[in-house]
Structures are given as structure tokens and as C-alpha cells.
Amino acid sequence: MGTQSCFSLQDFYGGSITARLAIAQMLYADLGLELGGGEAFAPMLVQAVILEKELAQVMAALDLGGLCTVCGAKDGGGCCSSFMAGENDVVQLLINLLAGVAVTAMREDAECCFLGERGCLLLFKPMFCLNYNCQQIRHGAGPARMQRLDQVVGLLLQQQYAMEQLLLEVLRKRGTLIG
């Protein structure tokens, strides 16, 4: 285990996405086994992965990947802008690392740095990324399928929030997070 560092809430939720990613990677290297294997956190992560897979199926049935790719290729791009990368916080990035995602900045252009050739590399995304559905998606899906999408997104976001709260509590108890 490395030397323990102390961070503030500003470090976790402010600053550049590069700085937040570096903190998440440092926490993962220092505490990953302890956090990921914790008897309270591990089952929560398993449930979150199940919910994420269900969401991926719902999104695939709506062909969101295809719709979003076409939109993103237009002049000016789409929703996955470089600004959206900044919606990720340290704990969310840490949760992705704990889930086995190799979280790295994939690009340095006008698009989100977590957007790879096959879409977003993150399993657990910011609320905006999951809740925002443009007019094309809403009209293409129809009310019943949008209701299903909203339901699954809501369940996953609740699980992500619960995991984040638990991790923040653990980090505060360890003295890693102050404030």
C-alpha cells in the first residue's frame, strides 16, 4: 500500500478531469483491493453491474449507439462533448476502476475524453449522460420504451448514488477525504 494522501471534496468534484482521474487512479492503486472486496461494497457493485447490463440491453434495443453515432458525426458533434467529461467525479471514476474498467483519457479533442471507437468506455456514467435524451431519441423510442429506459436508468442511478455514499464514508473514516 502506498502513502496515504488526503483530499477535499473540491478535489473530488472540482478541478480538471485529468486531476480527478489521477486521484481516482491513485485511490484505486492504494485502496482498490480493500474497497472492492469490502463486504458492504462488493454486493452493491455486483448489483450495479447487473443493472448496467440491463440498461445496455434496453439501449441496444433502442439503437441508441447508432442514433448517437450519427448525431456525433455531424458538424458540431453531439452530446458527448469535451464538457461532458467534466461531469465525472473522482468517486464515479473510482467505481468504474473497481468494476474492472481501464479508465483512461482516450482523446484530447472536442469530444468527451472517455468516448472510444465503440462508445463510452465507462460502465457507470454521470447522471446527465444517462438522463438526457434528445428529441430524436424520444420520438424514435416512443412513450412505452422511453418509460422503460427511464425506469432502468433510475434504478442504476440509485445504485450508483448508494455506492458513492458508501465509498465517501469509507474514505472519510480512513482520513483520505476531509470535509
N, C-alpha and C positions, 0 to 999 in steps of 0.2 A: 504494500500500500504506500502511496506517495505521501508527501507532506500535505496536511490538511490546509486548505485555503478557506477564507471567509468571504462571503459575498453578500450583497444587499439586494433588496427587491429591485432596485434600479438596475443592478447588473443583470438580473433575470429577465426583466421586462423592458428595459431601455437599451440604449446604445445600438451599435450596428449589429446586423445579423451575423456578421463574421465574428464579432466578440461573443455574442450569445452562443453561437455554435462551438467556439473554442471552450467556453465554460462548460457546456453540456458534454463535450468530449473529455474534458478534464475530470468532471464528476463521474462519468462512466468509467474511465480508466481507474480512478481511485476507489469508487464505491459500487461499480456495476454488479459484481457478484453478490455483495451484501444486499443491495437494493432489489435486484432482480430475483433473488432467491428468498426474499423475505416472505414469511408465511402469510402476511396480510396482503402484500402487493402481488405476489405471483398469481394467485387465483383471479385477481382483478385484471391482470394483464391477459391471462388466458381468455377471460370473458370478452375483453376488448377486442382481441384478435378475432374471435368468433363473430362479434358484431361487425367488425370491419369487413370480414369476408362476405357477410350477408349484404352489407352496403355495396360492396364491389359487384355482387350479382345483380342487385337492383339497378345500379348504374349501368352495367353492361346491357341489361335488358332495355334500357332507355337509349342505348348507343351514345352515352354522354362523351365517351372518348372520341368518337367520330365527330360529333357536333362541336366539341371544344377544339379539336384539332383544326377543323375547317375555319372556325372563328379566329383562332390564334394565328393562322397563316395569313389573315387579311392584313392590309396596311394598318398599322397602329396596334396590331395584336389583339388579344382578348383579355380575359380576366386574370390570367397568370402573369401579371406584370412584375417587374422587379420590386415594386412597392409591396406586393403580397408576401414576399419572402419575409418581410419585416413583421408580419403578423404572428410569426412563430416566436415562442418564448423558450427560455432555457429548459424548463421542465418538460414542455412538449417535445422538444428535440431529444431530451434525455429519455423520455418514454419510448420514442422511436428507436433509439440506440438499444434500450433494454429489450425491445421486441426483435432485435436482430437486424435492423435496418442499418446499412452502412451510410450514415448521413454525412454527406459532403456537399459542398457547393459545386454544382455541375456546370455552371456557366456564369459569365460576367457580362451579360448583355441586357437588353431591355426586358427580358422575361424573368420569371421567378428562378432563382438560382437552384431550386430543388426540382425543376422541371427537366426531366431527361427525355430521351428519344421516345420512350414508351409511356410518357406521362409523368405525374408527380411521383417521386421516389418515396415520399413519406406515407406510412400507413395511417398515422394519426395527424390530422391536419387542423389548421386553425378553424375556428367557428365560421368565419366569413367564407372560407373556401368551401365548406360543407353546406352552408345555408343559402348562399347566393345562387340563384338560378335565373338566368336571363329569360327574356320573353320567348326566344326560340325554344328553349328547353321546356318552359311551362306550357307553351302551345303544343309542342310536339308530343309531350307526355300525356297531357290531358289530366283532368282533376283526380281520377282514381289513382293513377300511377304516381302523380305528384304527392298525393296523400301518403302513399306507401313510402316514397322516398323520404318525405319529411319525418315519418314515424321512425324509420331506421336511423336517419341522421340524428334525431333527438335522443334515441337510446345510446348511440355511440358517444355523442357529446356529453351525456350524463356520466357515462363510464369514464371518459377522459377527464372530466372535472373531478370525479372521485379519486382517480389515480393521482392527479396533480395535487389535490389537497393532502393526500397521504404522504406523497413524496416531500412536499413542503414541510409537513410536520416532522418527518424523519430528519430532514436536513437542518431544521431549527434545533431539534433535540441534540444533534451531533455538534452543533455550533458552526456548521458550514454556512448557514443562512442566518443573517442577523436582520432583524426588523420584521 
